[in-house]
Amino acid sequence: MKSPAEVAAAAKTIGGVPIWGVLPGSVAARAGVRYGDIVVRVNGVETRTLHDFLCAREASAERVVFDVLREGELVRLNLCLASRSAAS
């Protein structure tokens, strides 16, 4: 597992938003999001900063596609946000 410093350095170099943690059983966990992933796009919109990420996420409907860099590989993750309210 990468250290927080390694994750931060990678996110800065790549220009994406690092994932610092994922709650077990959450929508993100069920979709496969992991600590250390770096979100580079949300629904095709580049997310170089946290602001970019939040704006892209807010503009999203029930389904969201995250493109993340994980260990040097681009991984596409599909999240169904409707399930988060159903789980509450």
PyMOL commands that set and color helices and strands:
alter all, ss='L'
color gray80, all
select helices_A, chain A and resi 4-14+27-31+50-58+82-87
alter helices_A, ss='H'
color red, helices_A
select strands_A, chain A and resi 17-18+38-42+45-46+63-70+73-80
alter strands_A, ss='S'
color yellow, strands_A
deselect
rebuild
show_as cartoon
